[in-house]
Structure formats: C-alpha cells, structure tokens
Amino acid sequence: MKSILVMGGNDFIGSALAEYLIKCGYKVDILTKGKKEVKLKGLGKHFLCDRDDISHLKKILSKKSYE
C-alpha cells in the first residue's frame, strides 16, 4: 500500500483529494496548520504544522516516507 501526504486537508480540495485517495486504497496522512479538526474515515495521521516553518516540518516528517 502506498503512503501519501496531503498538505492542507482542511479545505474542500485537500479533504476531497484525501477522501478520494483513501477510497482508492492509499494510506493517507494530512498536514495542516490545525485550525480545524480533520474528520475523514480511514485517515492515518493528522500532523499539525505550519509548512512555512521548515525546521518544524522536517522534525515532524523525519521518520516518515511517502510516494
């Protein structure tokens, strides 16, 4: 099973994409700024991080790999 990271899953496009990928059988994690709770059935991890903060982003994702 391939792992996918969706950056920005709170809004319509990100959450719709994540939901579609989950339905297609992918393992999906989402990274958001954490302003809203992400509620998707089958979602893996929900990472809270400002993607503009490169050092924090690297720390959070350092042990993860995605296709």
Predicted model as a PDB file, atoms N, CA, C, CB and O in Angstrom, pLDDT in the B-factor column:
MODEL        1                                                                  
ATOM      1  N   MET A   1       0.850  -1.173   0.000  1.00 81.00           N  
ATOM      2  CA  MET A   1       0.000   0.000   0.000  1.00 81.00           C  
ATOM      3  C   MET A   1       0.898   1.238   0.000  1.00 81.00           C  
ATOM      4  CB  MET A   1      -0.968  -0.003   1.227  1.00 81.00           C  
ATOM      5  O   MET A   1       1.817   1.350   0.811  1.00 81.00           O  
ATOM      6  N   LYS A   2       0.624   2.155  -0.908  1.00 93.00           N  
ATOM      7  CA  LYS A   2       1.410   3.381  -0.992  1.00 93.00           C  
ATOM      8  C   LYS A   2       0.916   4.401   0.025  1.00 93.00           C  
ATOM      9  CB  LYS A   2       1.347   3.968  -2.409  1.00 93.00           C  
ATOM     10  O   LYS A   2      -0.273   4.482   0.333  1.00 93.00           O  
ATOM     11  N   SER A   3       1.870   5.177   0.535  1.00 95.00           N  
ATOM     12  CA  SER A   3       1.567   6.226   1.512  1.00 95.00           C  
ATOM     13  C   SER A   3       1.634   7.587   0.834  1.00 95.00           C  
ATOM     14  CB  SER A   3       2.547   6.167   2.714  1.00 95.00           C  
ATOM     15  O   SER A   3       2.561   7.877   0.078  1.00 95.00           O  
ATOM     16  N   ILE A   4       0.639   8.409   1.117  1.00 96.00           N  
ATOM     17  CA  ILE A   4       0.532   9.736   0.511  1.00 96.00           C  
ATOM     18  C   ILE A   4       0.401  10.772   1.626  1.00 96.00           C  
ATOM     19  CB  ILE A   4      -0.686   9.813  -0.473  1.00 96.00           C  
ATOM     20  O   ILE A   4      -0.302  10.549   2.612  1.00 96.00           O  
ATOM     21  N   LEU A   5       1.082  11.906   1.461  1.00 95.00           N  
ATOM     22  CA  LEU A   5       0.927  13.035   2.373  1.00 95.00           C  
ATOM     23  C   LEU A   5       0.199  14.143   1.635  1.00 95.00           C  
ATOM     24  CB  LEU A   5       2.308  13.530   2.911  1.00 95.00           C  
ATOM     25  O   LEU A   5       0.656  14.606   0.590  1.00 95.00           O  
ATOM     26  N   VAL A   6      -0.942  14.572   2.181  1.00 94.00           N  
ATOM     27  CA  VAL A   6      -1.684  15.705   1.631  1.00 94.00           C  
ATOM     28  C   VAL A   6      -1.401  16.887   2.535  1.00 94.00           C  
ATOM     29  CB  VAL A   6      -3.233  15.409   1.529  1.00 94.00           C  
ATOM     30  O   VAL A   6      -1.685  16.852   3.733  1.00 94.00           O  
ATOM     31  N   MET A   7      -0.840  17.930   1.954  1.00 90.00           N  
ATOM     32  CA  MET A   7      -0.526  19.129   2.728  1.00 90.00           C  
ATOM     33  C   MET A   7      -1.666  20.126   2.540  1.00 90.00           C  
ATOM     34  CB  MET A   7       0.851  19.752   2.290  1.00 90.00           C  
ATOM     35  O   MET A   7      -1.846  20.700   1.466  1.00 90.00           O  
ATOM     36  N   GLY A   8      -2.421  20.311   3.599  1.00 82.00           N  
ATOM     37  CA  GLY A   8      -3.583  21.184   3.543  1.00 82.00           C  
ATOM     38  C   GLY A   8      -4.836  20.360   3.302  1.00 82.00           C  
ATOM     39  O   GLY A   8      -5.318  20.288   2.172  1.00 82.00           O  
ATOM     40  N   GLY A   9      -5.364  19.746   4.328  1.00 71.00           N  
ATOM     41  CA  GLY A   9      -6.531  18.896   4.175  1.00 71.00           C  
ATOM     42  C   GLY A   9      -7.763  19.430   4.857  1.00 71.00           C  
ATOM     43  O   GLY A   9      -8.758  18.714   4.976  1.00 71.00           O  
ATOM     44  N   ASN A  10      -7.727  20.675   5.312  1.00 72.00           N  
ATOM     45  CA  ASN A  10      -8.892  21.258   5.987  1.00 72.00           C  
ATOM     46  C   ASN A  10      -9.939  21.750   5.003  1.00 72.00           C  
ATOM     47  CB  ASN A  10      -8.461  22.403   6.881  1.00 72.00           C  
ATOM     48  O   ASN A  10     -11.137  21.674   5.275  1.00 72.00           O  
ATOM     49  N   ASP A  11      -9.500  22.244   3.884  1.00 77.00           N  
ATOM     50  CA  ASP A  11     -10.420  22.857   2.938  1.00 77.00           C  
ATOM     51  C   ASP A  11     -10.921  21.860   1.909  1.00 77.00           C  
ATOM     52  CB  ASP A  11      -9.754  24.021   2.243  1.00 77.00           C  
ATOM     53  O   ASP A  11     -10.511  20.699   1.892  1.00 77.00           O  
ATOM     54  N   PHE A  12     -11.802  22.327   1.065  1.00 82.00           N  
ATOM     55  CA  PHE A  12     -12.515  21.466   0.134  1.00 82.00           C  
ATOM     56  C   PHE A  12     -11.606  20.609  -0.746  1.00 82.00           C  
ATOM     57  CB  PHE A  12     -13.387  22.298  -0.731  1.00 82.00           C  
ATOM     58  O   PHE A  12     -11.790  19.393  -0.812  1.00 82.00           O  
ATOM     59  N   ILE A  13     -10.643  21.208  -1.413  1.00 89.00           N  
ATOM     60  CA  ILE A  13      -9.817  20.451  -2.358  1.00 89.00           C  
ATOM     61  C   ILE A  13      -8.952  19.430  -1.634  1.00 89.00           C  
ATOM     62  CB  ILE A  13      -8.934  21.398  -3.176  1.00 89.00           C  
ATOM     63  O   ILE A  13      -8.906  18.268  -2.037  1.00 89.00           O  
ATOM     64  N   GLY A  14      -8.269  19.839  -0.576  1.00 88.00           N  
ATOM     65  CA  GLY A  14      -7.403  18.921   0.162  1.00 88.00           C  
ATOM     66  C   GLY A  14      -8.159  17.763   0.783  1.00 88.00           C  
ATOM     67  O   GLY A  14      -7.720  16.616   0.703  1.00 88.00           O  
ATOM     68  N   SER A  15      -9.295  18.059   1.401  1.00 88.00           N  
ATOM     69  CA  SER A  15     -10.059  16.985   2.032  1.00 88.00           C  
ATOM     70  C   SER A  15     -10.710  16.083   0.993  1.00 88.00           C  
ATOM     71  CB  SER A  15     -11.124  17.565   2.959  1.00 88.00           C  
ATOM     72  O   SER A  15     -10.802  14.874   1.203  1.00 88.00           O  
ATOM     73  N   ALA A  16     -11.160  16.644  -0.121  1.00 91.00           N  
ATOM     74  CA  ALA A  16     -11.744  15.825  -1.193  1.00 91.00           C  
ATOM     75  C   ALA A  16     -10.685  14.914  -1.803  1.00 91.00           C  
ATOM     76  CB  ALA A  16     -12.370  16.721  -2.288  1.00 91.00           C  
ATOM     77  O   ALA A  16     -10.957  13.749  -2.093  1.00 91.00           O  
ATOM     78  N   LEU A  17      -9.483  15.440  -1.996  1.00 94.00           N  
ATOM     79  CA  LEU A  17      -8.393  14.633  -2.528  1.00 94.00           C  
ATOM     80  C   LEU A  17      -8.033  13.515  -1.562  1.00 94.00           C  
ATOM     81  CB  LEU A  17      -7.169  15.504  -2.811  1.00 94.00           C  
ATOM     82  O   LEU A  17      -7.869  12.367  -1.977  1.00 94.00           O  
ATOM     83  N   ALA A  18      -7.909  13.834  -0.287  1.00 93.00           N  
ATOM     84  CA  ALA A  18      -7.580  12.821   0.722  1.00 93.00           C  
ATOM     85  C   ALA A  18      -8.645  11.735   0.771  1.00 93.00           C  
ATOM     86  CB  ALA A  18      -7.426  13.469   2.107  1.00 93.00           C  
ATOM     87  O   ALA A  18      -8.323  10.549   0.828  1.00 93.00           O  
ATOM     88  N   GLU A  19      -9.908  12.134   0.748  1.00 93.00           N  
ATOM     89  CA  GLU A  19     -11.006  11.169   0.784  1.00 93.00           C  
ATOM     90  C   GLU A  19     -10.972  10.253  -0.443  1.00 93.00           C  
ATOM     91  CB  GLU A  19     -12.358  11.900   0.861  1.00 93.00           C  
ATOM     92  O   GLU A  19     -11.184   9.046  -0.322  1.00 93.00           O  
ATOM     93  N   TYR A  20     -10.708  10.815  -1.606  1.00 96.00           N  
ATOM     94  CA  TYR A  20     -10.604  10.027  -2.838  1.00 96.00           C  
ATOM     95  C   TYR A  20      -9.451   9.029  -2.755  1.00 96.00           C  
ATOM     96  CB  TYR A  20     -10.414  10.952  -4.051  1.00 96.00           C  
ATOM     97  O   TYR A  20      -9.613   7.861  -3.109  1.00 96.00           O  
ATOM     98  N   LEU A  21      -8.294   9.483  -2.292  1.00 96.00           N  
ATOM     99  CA  LEU A  21      -7.125   8.603  -2.196  1.00 96.00           C  
ATOM    100  C   LEU A  21      -7.358   7.469  -1.203  1.00 96.00           C  
ATOM    101  CB  LEU A  21      -5.889   9.406  -1.785  1.00 96.00           C  
ATOM    102  O   LEU A  21      -6.934   6.338  -1.443  1.00 96.00           O  
ATOM    103  N   ILE A  22      -8.027   7.761  -0.095  1.00 96.00           N  
ATOM    104  CA  ILE A  22      -8.367   6.717   0.885  1.00 96.00           C  
ATOM    105  C   ILE A  22      -9.271   5.679   0.236  1.00 96.00           C  
ATOM    106  CB  ILE A  22      -9.058   7.329   2.136  1.00 96.00           C  
ATOM    107  O   ILE A  22      -9.060   4.478   0.407  1.00 96.00           O  
ATOM    108  N   LYS A  23     -10.274   6.132  -0.505  1.00 96.00           N  
ATOM    109  CA  LYS A  23     -11.194   5.213  -1.187  1.00 96.00           C  
ATOM    110  C   LYS A  23     -10.479   4.358  -2.232  1.00 96.00           C  
ATOM    111  CB  LYS A  23     -12.324   5.997  -1.851  1.00 96.00           C  
ATOM    112  O   LYS A  23     -10.900   3.239  -2.523  1.00 96.00           O  
ATOM    113  N   CYS A  24      -9.390   4.895  -2.795  1.00 96.00           N  
ATOM    114  CA  CYS A  24      -8.603   4.152  -3.792  1.00 96.00           C  
ATOM    115  C   CYS A  24      -7.613   3.182  -3.149  1.00 96.00           C  
ATOM    116  CB  CYS A  24      -7.850   5.124  -4.690  1.00 96.00           C  
ATOM    117  O   CYS A  24      -6.912   2.451  -3.849  1.00 96.00           O  
ATOM    118  N   GLY A  25      -7.557   3.176  -1.819  1.00 96.00           N  
ATOM    119  CA  GLY A  25      -6.718   2.220  -1.118  1.00 96.00           C  
ATOM    120  C   GLY A  25      -5.367   2.722  -0.656  1.00 96.00           C  
ATOM    121  O   GLY A  25      -4.539   1.932  -0.202  1.00 96.00           O  
ATOM    122  N   TYR A  26      -5.125   4.019  -0.760  1.00 96.00           N  
ATOM    123  CA  TYR A  26      -3.864   4.583  -0.291  1.00 96.00           C  
ATOM    124  C   TYR A  26      -3.928   4.832   1.217  1.00 96.00           C  
ATOM    125  CB  TYR A  26      -3.542   5.893  -1.044  1.00 96.00           C  
ATOM    126  O   TYR A  26      -4.998   5.053   1.784  1.00 96.00           O  
ATOM    127  N   LYS A  27      -2.757   4.790   1.846  1.00 96.00           N  
ATOM    128  CA  LYS A  27      -2.624   5.199   3.243  1.00 96.00           C  
ATOM    129  C   LYS A  27      -2.352   6.698   3.209  1.00 96.00           C  
ATOM    130  CB  LYS A  27      -1.467   4.397   4.005  1.00 96.00           C  
ATOM    131  O   LYS A  27      -1.336   7.131   2.665  1.00 96.00           O  
ATOM    132  N   VAL A  28      -3.246   7.488   3.782  1.00 96.00           N  
ATOM    133  CA  VAL A  28      -3.178   8.942   3.653  1.00 96.00           C  
ATOM    134  C   VAL A  28      -2.968   9.605   5.008  1.00 96.00           C  
ATOM    135  CB  VAL A  28      -4.452   9.479   2.998  1.00 96.00           C  
ATOM    136  O   VAL A  28      -3.697   9.350   5.966  1.00 96.00           O  
ATOM    137  N   ASP A  29      -1.948  10.466   5.065  1.00 95.00           N  
ATOM    138  CA  ASP A  29      -1.717  11.352   6.201  1.00 95.00           C  
ATOM    139  C   ASP A  29      -1.974  12.773   5.716  1.00 95.00           C  
ATOM    140  CB  ASP A  29      -0.256  11.191   6.784  1.00 95.00           C  
ATOM    141  O   ASP A  29      -1.828  13.066   4.529  1.00 95.00           O  
ATOM    142  N   ILE A  30      -2.357  13.654   6.639  1.00 93.00           N  
ATOM    143  CA  ILE A  30      -2.622  15.052   6.303  1.00 93.00           C  
ATOM    144  C   ILE A  30      -1.783  15.949   7.202  1.00 93.00           C  
ATOM    145  CB  ILE A  30      -4.135  15.387   6.449  1.00 93.00           C  
ATOM    146  O   ILE A  30      -1.612  15.678   8.391  1.00 93.00           O  
ATOM    147  N   LEU A  31      -1.267  17.014   6.618  1.00 92.00           N  
ATOM    148  CA  LEU A  31      -0.533  18.025   7.376  1.00 92.00           C  
ATOM    149  C   LEU A  31      -1.285  19.345   7.232  1.00 92.00           C  
ATOM    150  CB  LEU A  31       0.958  18.155   6.878  1.00 92.00           C  
ATOM    151  O   LEU A  31      -1.489  19.834   6.121  1.00 92.00           O  
ATOM    152  N   THR A  32      -1.694  19.916   8.362  1.00 90.00           N  
ATOM    153  CA  THR A  32      -2.406  21.201   8.348  1.00 90.00           C  
ATOM    154  C   THR A  32      -1.859  22.110   9.448  1.00 90.00           C  
ATOM    155  CB  THR A  32      -3.936  20.988   8.533  1.00 90.00           C  
ATOM    156  O   THR A  32      -1.091  21.692  10.314  1.00 90.00           O  
ATOM    157  N   LYS A  33      -2.282  23.353   9.375  1.00 88.00           N  
ATOM    158  CA  LYS A  33      -1.931  24.302  10.436  1.00 88.00           C  
ATOM    159  C   LYS A  33      -2.746  24.046  11.689  1.00 88.00           C  
ATOM    160  CB  LYS A  33      -2.143  25.740   9.963  1.00 88.00           C  
ATOM    161  O   LYS A  33      -2.478  24.638  12.735  1.00 88.00           O  
ATOM    162  N   GLY A  34      -3.733  23.175  11.598  1.00 74.00           N  
ATOM    163  CA  GLY A  34      -4.500  22.780  12.771  1.00 74.00           C  
ATOM    164  C   GLY A  34      -5.624  23.709  13.152  1.00 74.00           C  
ATOM    165  O   GLY A  34      -6.060  23.716  14.304  1.00 74.00           O  
ATOM    166  N   LYS A  35      -6.099  24.488  12.214  1.00 72.00           N  
ATOM    167  CA  LYS A  35      -7.182  25.418  12.532  1.00 72.00           C  
ATOM    168  C   LYS A  35      -8.524  24.704  12.664  1.00 72.00           C  
ATOM    169  CB  LYS A  35      -7.276  26.498  11.462  1.00 72.00           C  
ATOM    170  O   LYS A  35      -9.407  25.168  13.385  1.00 72.00           O  
ATOM    171  N   LYS A  36      -8.679  23.584  11.975  1.00 76.00           N  
ATOM    172  CA  LYS A  36      -9.910  22.795  12.050  1.00 76.00           C  
ATOM    173  C   LYS A  36      -9.544  21.330  12.219  1.00 76.00           C  
ATOM    174  CB  LYS A  36     -10.794  23.003  10.783  1.00 76.00           C  
ATOM    175  O   LYS A  36      -8.509  20.875  11.732  1.00 76.00           O  
ATOM    176  N   GLU A  37     -10.400  20.601  12.908  1.00 78.00           N  
ATOM    177  CA  GLU A  37     -10.204  19.161  13.053  1.00 78.00           C  
ATOM    178  C   GLU A  37     -10.553  18.484  11.732  1.00 78.00           C  
ATOM    179  CB  GLU A  37     -11.069  18.588  14.220  1.00 78.00           C  
ATOM    180  O   GLU A  37     -11.550  18.820  11.094  1.00 78.00           O  
ATOM    181  N   VAL A  38      -9.730  17.536  11.336  1.00 82.00           N  
ATOM    182  CA  VAL A  38      -9.976  16.783  10.109  1.00 82.00           C  
ATOM    183  C   VAL A  38     -10.645  15.473  10.484  1.00 82.00           C  
ATOM    184  CB  VAL A  38      -8.652  16.531   9.315  1.00 82.00           C  
ATOM    185  O   VAL A  38     -10.099  14.681  11.253  1.00 82.00           O  
ATOM    186  N   LYS A  39     -11.834  15.250   9.935  1.00 82.00           N  
ATOM    187  CA  LYS A  39     -12.588  14.037  10.236  1.00 82.00           C  
ATOM    188  C   LYS A  39     -12.823  13.270   8.936  1.00 82.00           C  
ATOM    189  CB  LYS A  39     -13.943  14.376  10.939  1.00 82.00           C  
ATOM    190  O   LYS A  39     -13.797  13.521   8.226  1.00 82.00           O  
ATOM    191  N   LEU A  40     -11.939  12.351   8.636  1.00 87.00           N  
ATOM    192  CA  LEU A  40     -12.085  11.506   7.459  1.00 87.00           C  
ATOM    193  C   LEU A  40     -11.941  10.053   7.877  1.00 87.00           C  
ATOM    194  CB  LEU A  40     -11.043  11.875   6.370  1.00 87.00           C  
ATOM    195  O   LEU A  40     -10.967   9.693   8.539  1.00 87.00           O  
ATOM    196  N   LYS A  41     -12.879   9.231   7.506  1.00 92.00           N  
ATOM    197  CA  LYS A  41     -12.814   7.808   7.824  1.00 92.00           C  
ATOM    198  C   LYS A  41     -11.640   7.193   7.059  1.00 92.00           C  
ATOM    199  CB  LYS A  41     -14.159   7.085   7.469  1.00 92.00           C  
ATOM    200  O   LYS A  41     -11.532   7.338   5.841  1.00 92.00           O  
ATOM    201  N   GLY A  42     -10.768   6.506   7.793  1.00 94.00           N  
ATOM    202  CA  GLY A  42      -9.623   5.844   7.178  1.00 94.00           C  
ATOM    203  C   GLY A  42      -8.363   6.676   7.131  1.00 94.00           C  
ATOM    204  O   GLY A  42      -7.337   6.216   6.629  1.00 94.00           O  
ATOM    205  N   LEU A  43      -8.420   7.901   7.649  1.00 93.00           N  
ATOM    206  CA  LEU A  43      -7.249   8.772   7.653  1.00 93.00           C  
ATOM    207  C   LEU A  43      -6.189   8.218   8.593  1.00 93.00           C  
ATOM    208  CB  LEU A  43      -7.634  10.206   8.063  1.00 93.00           C  
ATOM    209  O   LEU A  43      -6.506   7.731   9.678  1.00 93.00           O  
ATOM    210  N   GLY A  44      -4.934   8.294   8.176  1.00 94.00           N  
ATOM    211  CA  GLY A  44      -3.826   7.864   9.025  1.00 94.00           C  
ATOM    212  C   GLY A  44      -3.544   8.921  10.089  1.00 94.00           C  
ATOM    213  O   GLY A  44      -4.309   9.061  11.044  1.00 94.00           O  
ATOM    214  N   LYS A  45      -2.468   9.653   9.933  1.00 92.00           N  
ATOM    215  CA  LYS A  45      -2.058  10.681  10.900  1.00 92.00           C  
ATOM    216  C   LYS A  45      -2.497  12.063  10.442  1.00 92.00           C  
ATOM    217  CB  LYS A  45      -0.535  10.656  11.103  1.00 92.00           C  
ATOM    218  O   LYS A  45      -2.577  12.349   9.247  1.00 92.00           O  
ATOM    219  N   HIS A  46      -2.777  12.907  11.418  1.00 91.00           N  
ATOM    220  CA  HIS A  46      -3.035  14.322  11.164  1.00 91.00           C  
ATOM    221  C   HIS A  46      -1.922  15.095  11.844  1.00 91.00           C  
ATOM    222  CB  HIS A  46      -4.459  14.771  11.687  1.00 91.00           C  
ATOM    223  O   HIS A  46      -1.900  15.219  13.069  1.00 91.00           O  
ATOM    224  N   PHE A  47      -0.997  15.616  11.048  1.00 91.00           N  
ATOM    225  CA  PHE A  47       0.130  16.381  11.566  1.00 91.00           C  
ATOM    226  C   PHE A  47      -0.258  17.854  11.627  1.00 91.00           C  
ATOM    227  CB  PHE A  47       1.397  16.176  10.687  1.00 91.00           C  
ATOM    228  O   PHE A  47      -0.852  18.390  10.692  1.00 91.00           O  
ATOM    229  N   LEU A  48       0.085  18.497  12.737  1.00 91.00           N  
ATOM    230  CA  LEU A  48      -0.162  19.925  12.909  1.00 91.00           C  
ATOM    231  C   LEU A  48       1.150  20.663  12.767  1.00 91.00           C  
ATOM    232  CB  LEU A  48      -0.820  20.227  14.282  1.00 91.00           C  
ATOM    233  O   LEU A  48       2.066  20.476  13.567  1.00 91.00           O  
ATOM    234  N   CYS A  49       1.241  21.505  11.744  1.00 88.00           N  
ATOM    235  CA  CYS A  49       2.497  22.197  11.487  1.00 88.00           C  
ATOM    236  C   CYS A  49       2.266  23.299  10.464  1.00 88.00           C  
ATOM    237  CB  CYS A  49       3.582  21.212  10.995  1.00 88.00           C  
ATOM    238  O   CYS A  49       1.472  23.143   9.536  1.00 88.00           O  
ATOM    239  N   ASP A  50       2.966  24.412  10.641  1.00 87.00           N  
ATOM    240  CA  ASP A  50       2.985  25.449   9.615  1.00 87.00           C  
ATOM    241  C   ASP A  50       4.052  25.042   8.607  1.00 87.00           C  
ATOM    242  CB  ASP A  50       3.271  26.886  10.227  1.00 87.00           C  
ATOM    243  O   ASP A  50       5.235  24.992   8.945  1.00 87.00           O  
ATOM    244  N   ARG A  51       3.651  24.754   7.385  1.00 84.00           N  
ATOM    245  CA  ARG A  51       4.615  24.247   6.402  1.00 84.00           C  
ATOM    246  C   ARG A  51       5.654  25.285   5.999  1.00 84.00           C  
ATOM    247  CB  ARG A  51       3.887  23.767   5.172  1.00 84.00           C  
ATOM    248  O   ARG A  51       6.619  24.949   5.312  1.00 84.00           O  
ATOM    249  N   ASP A  52       5.481  26.527   6.407  1.00 90.00           N  
ATOM    250  CA  ASP A  52       6.493  27.552   6.175  1.00 90.00           C  
ATOM    251  C   ASP A  52       7.625  27.475   7.194  1.00 90.00           C  
ATOM    252  CB  ASP A  52       5.857  28.930   6.212  1.00 90.00           C  
ATOM    253  O   ASP A  52       8.681  28.073   6.993  1.00 90.00           O  
ATOM    254  N   ASP A  53       7.413  26.747   8.281  1.00 92.00           N  
ATOM    255  CA  ASP A  53       8.437  26.542   9.314  1.00 92.00           C  
ATOM    256  C   ASP A  53       9.197  25.263   8.966  1.00 92.00           C  
ATOM    257  CB  ASP A  53       7.797  26.452  10.760  1.00 92.00           C  
ATOM    258  O   ASP A  53       8.861  24.179   9.441  1.00 92.00           O  
ATOM    259  N   ILE A  54      10.217  25.406   8.137  1.00 94.00           N  
ATOM    260  CA  ILE A  54      10.930  24.259   7.565  1.00 94.00           C  
ATOM    261  C   ILE A  54      11.544  23.357   8.633  1.00 94.00           C  
ATOM    262  CB  ILE A  54      12.017  24.744   6.627  1.00 94.00           C  
ATOM    263  O   ILE A  54      11.487  22.134   8.503  1.00 94.00           O  
ATOM    264  N   SER A  55      12.124  23.924   9.674  1.00 95.00           N  
ATOM    265  CA  SER A  55      12.754  23.094  10.703  1.00 95.00           C  
ATOM    266  C   SER A  55      11.720  22.231  11.425  1.00 95.00           C  
ATOM    267  CB  SER A  55      13.503  23.975  11.715  1.00 95.00           C  
ATOM    268  O   SER A  55      11.982  21.060  11.699  1.00 95.00           O  
ATOM    269  N   HIS A  56      10.551  22.791  11.737  1.00 93.00           N  
ATOM    270  CA  HIS A  56       9.487  22.023  12.392  1.00 93.00           C  
ATOM    271  C   HIS A  56       8.932  20.965  11.434  1.00 93.00           C  
ATOM    272  CB  HIS A  56       8.349  22.965  12.875  1.00 93.00           C  
ATOM    273  O   HIS A  56       8.660  19.836  11.843  1.00 93.00           O  
ATOM    274  N   LEU A  57       8.770  21.324  10.187  1.00 93.00           N  
ATOM    275  CA  LEU A  57       8.281  20.398   9.172  1.00 93.00           C  
ATOM    276  C   LEU A  57       9.218  19.200   9.037  1.00 93.00           C  
ATOM    277  CB  LEU A  57       8.133  21.112   7.822  1.00 93.00           C  
ATOM    278  O   LEU A  57       8.764  18.057   8.997  1.00 93.00           O  
ATOM    279  N   LYS A  58      10.512  19.458   8.967  1.00 93.00           N  
ATOM    280  CA  LYS A  58      11.499  18.370   8.872  1.00 93.00           C  
ATOM    281  C   LYS A  58      11.459  17.478  10.106  1.00 93.00           C  
ATOM    282  CB  LYS A  58      12.911  18.942   8.689  1.00 93.00           C  
ATOM    283  O   LYS A  58      11.555  16.256   9.993  1.00 93.00           O  
ATOM    284  N   LYS A  59      11.320  18.079  11.277  1.00 94.00           N  
ATOM    285  CA  LYS A  59      11.276  17.308  12.518  1.00 94.00           C  
ATOM    286  C   LYS A  59      10.058  16.383  12.542  1.00 94.00           C  
ATOM    287  CB  LYS A  59      11.250  18.250  13.735  1.00 94.00           C  
ATOM    288  O   LYS A  59      10.182  15.211  12.896  1.00 94.00           O  
ATOM    289  N   ILE A  60       8.901  16.890  12.175  1.00 92.00           N  
ATOM    290  CA  ILE A  60       7.670  16.098  12.183  1.00 92.00           C  
ATOM    291  C   ILE A  60       7.730  14.944  11.179  1.00 92.00           C  
ATOM    292  CB  ILE A  60       6.471  16.992  11.875  1.00 92.00           C  
ATOM    293  O   ILE A  60       7.265  13.841  11.466  1.00 92.00           O  
ATOM    294  N   LEU A  61       8.298  15.204  10.015  1.00 93.00           N  
ATOM    295  CA  LEU A  61       8.271  14.207   8.941  1.00 93.00           C  
ATOM    296  C   LEU A  61       9.559  13.403   8.803  1.00 93.00           C  
ATOM    297  CB  LEU A  61       7.982  14.884   7.645  1.00 93.00           C  
ATOM    298  O   LEU A  61       9.701  12.619   7.864  1.00 93.00           O  
ATOM    299  N   SER A  62      10.494  13.587   9.724  1.00 93.00           N  
ATOM    300  CA  SER A  62      11.811  12.959   9.588  1.00 93.00           C  
ATOM    301  C   SER A  62      11.788  11.427   9.516  1.00 93.00           C  
ATOM    302  CB  SER A  62      12.667  13.373  10.733  1.00 93.00           C  
ATOM    303  O   SER A  62      12.644  10.830   8.863  1.00 93.00           O  
ATOM    304  N   LYS A  63      10.836  10.798  10.169  1.00 90.00           N  
ATOM    305  CA  LYS A  63      10.787   9.323  10.181  1.00 90.00           C  
ATOM    306  C   LYS A  63       9.709   8.764   9.261  1.00 90.00           C  
ATOM    307  CB  LYS A  63      10.548   8.822  11.594  1.00 90.00           C  
ATOM    308  O   LYS A  63       9.393   7.576   9.316  1.00 90.00           O  
ATOM    309  N   LYS A  64       9.152   9.615   8.426  1.00 92.00           N  
ATOM    310  CA  LYS A  64       8.089   9.193   7.518  1.00 92.00           C  
ATOM    311  C   LYS A  64       8.618   9.196   6.084  1.00 92.00           C  
ATOM    312  CB  LYS A  64       6.846  10.119   7.649  1.00 92.00           C  
ATOM    313  O   LYS A  64       9.554   9.928   5.762  1.00 92.00           O  
ATOM    314  N   SER A  65       8.021   8.383   5.240  1.00 91.00           N  
ATOM    315  CA  SER A  65       8.343   8.440   3.810  1.00 91.00           C  
ATOM    316  C   SER A  65       7.045   8.274   3.025  1.00 91.00           C  
ATOM    317  CB  SER A  65       9.391   7.332   3.410  1.00 91.00           C  
ATOM    318  O   SER A  65       6.144   7.535   3.421  1.00 91.00           O  
ATOM    319  N   TYR A  66       6.980   8.972   1.920  1.00 93.00           N  
ATOM    320  CA  TYR A  66       5.774   8.965   1.111  1.00 93.00           C  
ATOM    321  C   TYR A  66       6.143   8.790  -0.352  1.00 93.00           C  
ATOM    322  CB  TYR A  66       4.966  10.259   1.318  1.00 93.00           C  
ATOM    323  O   TYR A  66       7.220   9.193  -0.792  1.00 93.00           O  
ATOM    324  N   GLU A  67       5.221   8.176  -1.104  1.00 86.00           N  
ATOM    325  CA  GLU A  67       5.386   8.053  -2.541  1.00 86.00           C  
ATOM    326  C   GLU A  67       4.866   9.315  -3.158  1.00 86.00           C  
ATOM    327  CB  GLU A  67       4.659   6.807  -3.108  1.00 86.00           C  
ATOM    328  O   GLU A  67       4.894   9.462  -4.380  1.00 86.00           O  
TER     329      GLU A  67                                                      
ENDMDL                                                                          
END                                                                             
